[in-house]
C-alpha cells in the first residue's frame, strides 16, 4: 500500500516518560494509507508498544516492533487485515527476539503491541500484552481489546473477580508479549460490551465514535469513565494533554502513551472528494452518451439510405 500525507480521520497522539521514570520505553506511530483498491479504501494504522527490559532494551524492543509492524502492513494490499495484522505482530516478535540475542544489554527485552487498523470506517484490532484499546460510543466506554495478564486469566477461569484487581501483587504479570522465544499467539478478538459473546472484527464505526489506545501507565491511573469524560473535548490534543495532567497528579509512575481517533459526523474531506469524483465520472459518461446519440441521430437524418 502507498502511504498518504493526509489521514482520512482526525487523530492525536501523546507519549511521555512520566515523573518517576528517567526514560521512555513506549513507542507509537500512526500511518495513513491511500486507497489500495476498489475494495480497500483509505485507511489508518495505529500502533502502540510498551517496552520492557531496561533503558536500552525496552526502548529498542518497542521501536523495533512499531517499525516492523508498520512496514509489514505497508507491504500488504490490505485485503486480509486480520491475517496481515497477525503476521505483522509475529514478524515483529521474531525480530525483537533475534535482536535481543545480539547483545547482553538487550537480552530479555520485550514489548506489548496493540494495533488498530481503520479501513474506511471498518475497525480491525490485534494485540499482545496489556496495552489497551477502548471504544467510546454514545458516551459509553468499552474496552474492546483483551489483556494478556495473570489477572485476566484468573478472572476468566473464576479464581478472582474484578473487585480483586486493585492492588493485587500480580497486577503487572504479563502472560503474552512480543519478543518471546516462541512466537506469541496474537489476540484477534474485538469485544464490545453490547455483544460480549461475539467477535466483531471489521465492525463499522459510527459517526461520533472515538477510539482510544493507551499503555498501562494511563489505564492504571485513569478510570474508564474519566477517559470518556476527557475525550468529550472536541480538541483531541487538548484532551490528551488533560489526561496527561491527570496521570501526573496521580504520580505518573510509569511511561504514558495515548492515541485518540475521532469518527466525525458528516462526510470527511476524503469522502466528499471521492463522491465528487464519482459524480464527475458518471456525468462524463452521460455527456459522452448524449453526444454519441446526437451524432448518430445527425448521421441518420442527413445520410438516409
Number of C-alpha atoms within 10 A of each C-alpha: 18 14 16 15 10 14 19 23 19 14 20 17 20 17 20 19 18 20 16 12 14 11 17 21 29 29 28 25 16 19 18 23 22 18 19 17 12 6 11 16 18 25 25 24 21 23 24 31 33 32 31 21 19 18 17 16 25 25 24 24 33 29 22 21 33 27 15 20 24 22 13 16 21 18 11 16 15 23 12 10 21 20 13 18 26 22 16 22 31 24 18 28 30 19 17 29 22 14 18 22 13 10 9 9 14 22 17 19 26 28 35 28 30 27 29 22 25 26 23 19 20 15 20 22 26 25 32 30 26 28 27 25 27 21 24 23 16 12 15 13 22 20 18 21 27 20 21 21 19 15 23 21 14 13 15 10 9 9 11 14 13 10 7 12 14 9 7 10 9 11 15 14 13 17 16 22 23 33 29 19 12 11 17 19 14 23 19 20 18 23 20 18 13 8 10 11 9 12 14 18 17 17 13 14 18 15 15 14 18 23 23 24 26 25 29 19 22 25 19 15 18 16 11 15 13 12 20 21 15 16 23 13 13 10 12 20 17 14 19 23 15 16 22 22 13 16 22 18 11 12 13 22 17 25 23 26 29 27 24 23 20 21 19 14 10 10 12 14 12 15 15 12 12 12 13 12 12 12 12 12 12 12 12 12 12 12 12 12 12 12 12 12 12 12 12 11 12 11 11 11 10 8 8 6 5
